[in-house]
Amino acid sequence: MRNYFNAVMVGLLLMGCSVDNDETNFDYQLLIANSVIDVEGCMPDTYNLYNTSEEKIGEFIVTNDENEVYLNFTSVNGYDISMINYEVALSEDDLPMNNGGIIVGQLESTVKFSTTTNYYGDSVSFESFGENPTALVVAARIQFINESKKTYAVWVGDQIAGKNNSKFLNYSICIPQQEEVCEVDAGSDNSASYTVEEVNALVNSIGDADRLFKSLLDEDVSRNGVFEPTISTLLARFSANPVRDFTTTYTVTNELNGEVCSDSTVLTITVTE
């Protein structure tokens, strides 16, 4: 299950929208598009972001599901985000970089906010990498602005790249672990037809009758279930009147971590003269 950031996180955003290859101004509807914070079975990686005075001014949160990696940029009270440059790549070698470090203007995505915001989210499909990656690198530079209109440019990550103190982070792809669920399957309803003579030849005990009914079960169904009515009840009915349908409900149960689940199937043997 995914936990989506509410549109309230976005605040008042810009009114217009223009697009080119390197820079995008998002309108209100686009900017509040849902981004994912929590994915069931995966713990997000959270990076605290600080200004030059070591004051926390925001967070970067990254997680993934089976199909996409999710990027979430946030600011704390007193600070807003005015611009983000970022790129997700397969390796450090795929980032725009020289001896000085990461080249900000060549990062794949640039988002400028004409009205600052305290949250921005985006997602990148694994398909864009042409394979099923086990790890990615993220380079992101966020420009924050405080109430005094002072700006701070902060890089995300802990890997230093070059002389300009640019950074990136290594992100290991999470394989979502689904919580085990109690499951059991009794298979499909089945039936068979025998003559009285055939039944008398096959059934000489309760055990024989039990095996005859269980022969109707699908191959992969547990043979440790119970019949209702019981086999002994069915044998008594056969003795009283052998030519008719003999129907019973077969139920199998399973238990996982204290939870009990069950499933049933209907089995019918029709006896003819």
C-alpha positions as CSV (number, residue, x, y, z in Angstrom):
1,M,0.0,0.0,0.0
2,R,1.3,3.5,-0.9
3,N,1.1,6.6,1.3
4,Y,0.6,9.7,-0.8
5,F,1.4,13.2,0.2
6,N,-1.7,15.4,0.4
7,A,-2.0,18.3,-1.9
8,V,-2.1,20.5,1.2
9,M,1.7,20.0,1.4
10,V,2.1,22.0,-1.8
11,G,0.7,25.4,-0.7
12,L,0.0,28.2,-3.2
13,L,1.6,27.5,-6.5
14,L,2.2,29.2,-9.8
15,M,-0.5,29.8,-12.4
16,G,1.3,29.3,-15.7
17,C,3.1,26.4,-17.5
18,S,5.9,26.3,-20.1
19,V,8.0,23.4,-21.1
20,D,11.4,23.1,-22.9
21,N,14.1,20.4,-22.9
22,D,16.0,21.6,-19.8
23,E,13.6,23.6,-17.7
24,T,9.9,23.1,-16.6
25,N,7.6,25.4,-14.8
26,F,4.7,23.3,-13.3
27,D,1.2,24.6,-12.9
28,Y,-0.8,23.9,-9.8
29,Q,-2.4,20.7,-11.1
30,L,0.9,19.2,-12.2
31,L,2.8,20.1,-9.1
32,I,0.3,18.4,-6.7
33,A,0.5,15.1,-8.7
34,N,0.7,12.3,-6.1
35,S,4.2,11.2,-5.1
36,V,4.9,8.2,-2.9
37,I,6.5,8.3,0.5
38,D,5.8,4.8,1.9
39,V,5.7,1.6,0.0
40,E,4.5,-1.5,1.8
41,G,7.4,-3.8,2.4
42,C,10.1,-1.1,1.9
43,M,11.6,1.5,4.2
44,P,12.3,4.9,2.6
45,D,15.7,6.4,2.7
46,T,15.6,9.9,4.3
47,Y,18.4,12.5,4.0
48,N,18.3,15.6,6.2
49,L,19.3,18.8,4.5
50,Y,21.2,21.6,6.3
51,N,22.3,25.1,5.6
52,T,25.8,26.5,6.2
53,S,24.9,27.0,9.9
54,E,24.1,23.3,10.2
55,E,20.4,24.2,10.7
56,K,18.1,21.6,9.2
57,I,16.1,23.2,6.4
58,G,14.6,20.2,4.6
59,E,14.5,16.5,3.8
60,F,14.9,14.3,0.8
61,I,13.0,11.0,0.9
62,V,13.5,8.3,-1.7
63,T,11.7,4.9,-2.0
64,N,10.5,2.6,-4.7
65,D,7.9,0.0,-5.6
66,E,8.1,-2.7,-8.3
67,N,8.0,-0.2,-11.1
68,E,9.2,3.2,-10.1
69,V,11.6,5.1,-7.8
70,Y,10.0,8.0,-6.0
71,L,11.7,11.3,-5.2
72,N,10.3,13.6,-2.5
73,F,11.8,17.0,-1.6
74,T,10.5,18.9,1.4
75,S,11.4,22.0,3.4
76,V,10.8,22.8,7.1
77,N,8.9,25.8,8.5
78,G,10.6,29.0,7.7
79,Y,12.1,27.8,4.5
80,D,10.7,27.1,1.0
81,I,12.0,25.5,-2.1
82,S,12.5,27.8,-5.1
83,M,14.4,25.5,-7.6
84,I,15.5,21.9,-7.9
85,N,18.0,20.3,-10.3
86,Y,18.2,16.6,-10.3
87,E,18.8,13.4,-12.2
88,V,18.5,9.6,-11.5
89,A,21.1,7.4,-13.2
90,L,22.4,3.9,-13.3
91,S,25.8,4.9,-12.1
92,E,28.0,7.8,-11.1
93,D,29.6,7.6,-14.6
94,D,26.2,8.5,-16.2
95,L,26.0,11.8,-14.3
96,P,27.1,15.1,-16.1
97,M,30.5,15.6,-14.3
98,N,34.0,16.9,-14.8
99,N,36.9,17.5,-12.5
100,G,35.1,20.3,-10.8
101,G,32.2,18.0,-9.9
102,I,28.6,17.6,-11.1
103,I,27.5,20.1,-13.8
104,V,24.3,21.5,-12.4
105,G,23.0,23.0,-15.6
106,Q,23.3,19.6,-17.4
107,L,21.3,17.6,-14.9
108,E,18.4,16.0,-16.6
109,S,15.6,17.8,-14.7
110,T,15.3,21.4,-13.6
111,V,12.2,22.7,-11.8
112,K,11.7,26.4,-11.0
113,F,8.9,27.6,-8.9
114,S,7.6,31.1,-9.5
115,T,5.8,30.8,-6.2
116,T,7.9,28.8,-3.7
117,T,6.7,25.5,-2.3
118,N,7.5,23.3,0.7
119,Y,7.1,20.0,-1.2
120,Y,7.8,18.6,-4.6
121,G,7.6,14.9,-5.7
122,D,8.5,13.1,-8.8
123,S,8.9,9.5,-10.0
124,V,11.1,7.7,-12.5
125,S,10.2,4.4,-14.1
126,F,12.7,1.6,-14.1
127,E,11.8,1.1,-17.7
128,S,13.7,4.2,-18.6
129,F,16.9,2.4,-17.7
130,G,16.3,-0.4,-20.1
131,E,16.8,-3.1,-17.5
132,N,15.9,-4.1,-13.9
133,P,18.4,-2.1,-11.9
134,T,19.5,-3.2,-8.4
135,A,20.9,0.2,-7.6
136,L,20.7,3.8,-8.8
137,V,22.5,7.1,-8.1
138,V,20.6,10.3,-7.5
139,A,22.1,13.7,-7.9
140,A,20.0,16.6,-6.7
141,R,20.7,20.3,-5.9
142,I,17.9,22.1,-4.0
143,Q,17.7,25.8,-3.7
144,F,16.0,26.9,-0.5
145,I,14.9,30.4,0.5
146,N,14.1,31.6,4.0
147,E,11.8,34.3,5.3
148,S,14.5,36.9,5.0
149,K,14.9,36.0,1.3
150,K,18.3,34.5,1.8
151,T,19.0,31.5,-0.4
152,Y,20.9,28.3,0.2
153,A,21.9,25.7,-2.4
154,V,22.1,22.2,-0.8
155,W,23.1,19.0,-2.5
156,V,21.5,15.7,-1.6
157,G,23.6,12.7,-0.6
158,D,26.9,11.7,1.1
159,Q,29.2,11.0,-1.9
160,I,31.4,14.0,-2.7
161,A,31.9,14.7,-6.4
162,G,34.7,17.0,-7.5
163,K,36.0,20.3,-6.2
164,N,32.7,22.2,-6.1
165,N,31.5,20.1,-3.2
166,S,28.6,18.7,-5.3
167,K,27.2,15.4,-4.0
168,F,25.2,12.4,-5.0
169,L,23.7,9.4,-3.3
170,N,23.7,5.7,-4.0
171,Y,20.3,4.1,-3.7
172,S,19.8,0.4,-3.4
173,I,16.5,-0.8,-5.0
174,C,14.2,-2.3,-2.4
175,I,12.4,-5.5,-3.3
176,P,9.0,-5.0,-1.6
177,Q,8.3,-7.7,0.9
178,Q,4.6,-8.5,1.1
179,E,3.4,-9.6,4.4
180,E,2.5,-13.3,4.4
181,V,-1.2,-13.9,4.3
182,C,-3.0,-17.0,5.6
183,E,-4.1,-18.9,2.6
184,V,-5.7,-22.3,1.9
185,D,-7.4,-23.8,-1.2
186,A,-9.8,-26.8,-1.1
187,G,-10.0,-26.9,-4.9
188,S,-13.0,-27.2,-7.1
189,D,-16.3,-29.0,-6.5
190,N,-16.1,-32.5,-8.0
191,S,-18.3,-35.5,-8.5
192,A,-18.3,-39.1,-9.8
193,S,-20.7,-41.9,-10.5
194,Y,-20.6,-45.6,-9.5
195,T,-23.0,-48.5,-9.5
196,V,-23.9,-50.2,-6.3
197,E,-21.8,-53.2,-7.3
198,E,-18.8,-51.0,-7.8
199,V,-19.2,-49.3,-4.5
200,N,-19.5,-52.6,-2.7
201,A,-16.3,-53.8,-4.3
202,L,-14.4,-50.6,-3.4
203,V,-15.7,-49.9,0.1
204,N,-15.3,-52.4,2.9
205,S,-14.5,-49.9,5.7
206,I,-14.7,-46.2,6.7
207,G,-11.2,-45.9,5.5
208,D,-12.1,-47.1,2.0
209,A,-15.0,-44.7,1.9
210,D,-12.7,-41.9,3.0
211,R,-10.2,-42.6,0.3
212,L,-13.0,-42.9,-2.3
213,F,-14.3,-39.4,-1.6
214,K,-10.8,-38.0,-1.3
215,S,-10.0,-39.3,-4.8
216,L,-12.4,-36.6,-6.0
217,L,-10.2,-33.8,-4.6
218,D,-7.9,-31.8,-6.9
219,E,-4.4,-33.1,-6.9
220,D,-2.8,-30.3,-4.8
221,V,-5.4,-30.2,-2.1
222,S,-4.5,-31.3,1.4
223,R,-5.8,-34.7,2.5
224,N,-6.0,-33.6,6.1
225,G,-9.4,-31.9,6.0
226,V,-12.7,-32.9,7.5
227,F,-16.0,-34.1,5.9
228,E,-19.5,-32.8,6.9
229,P,-21.5,-34.9,7.0
230,T,-18.9,-37.4,8.1
231,I,-18.0,-40.5,6.2
232,S,-19.6,-42.7,8.8
233,T,-22.9,-40.8,8.4
234,L,-22.6,-41.3,4.6
235,L,-22.0,-45.0,5.0
236,A,-25.1,-45.3,7.2
237,R,-27.2,-43.6,4.6
238,F,-25.8,-45.9,1.9
239,S,-26.8,-48.9,4.0
240,A,-30.3,-47.5,4.3
241,N,-30.7,-46.5,0.7
242,P,-27.7,-47.0,-1.6
243,V,-29.1,-45.6,-4.9
244,R,-28.9,-41.8,-4.7
245,D,-26.5,-38.9,-4.4
246,F,-24.1,-38.8,-1.5
247,T,-22.8,-35.3,-1.0
248,T,-20.4,-33.9,1.6
249,T,-18.5,-30.7,2.2
250,Y,-14.8,-31.1,2.6
251,T,-13.0,-28.3,4.6
252,V,-9.3,-27.7,4.9
253,T,-7.8,-25.2,7.3
254,N,-4.4,-23.4,7.7
255,E,-2.9,-21.3,10.4
256,L,-0.3,-18.6,10.1
257,N,0.9,-16.4,13.0
258,G,-2.2,-17.2,15.0
259,E,-4.6,-16.5,12.1
260,V,-6.8,-19.4,11.0
261,C,-8.2,-19.6,7.5
262,S,-10.3,-22.3,5.8
263,D,-11.8,-23.2,2.5
264,S,-14.3,-25.8,1.4
265,T,-15.3,-27.8,-1.6
266,V,-18.4,-30.0,-2.3
267,L,-17.9,-33.6,-3.3
268,T,-20.7,-35.8,-4.6
269,I,-20.8,-39.5,-5.4
270,T,-23.8,-40.7,-7.3
271,V,-24.7,-44.3,-6.9
272,T,-26.8,-46.0,-9.5
273,E,-28.2,-49.5,-9.7
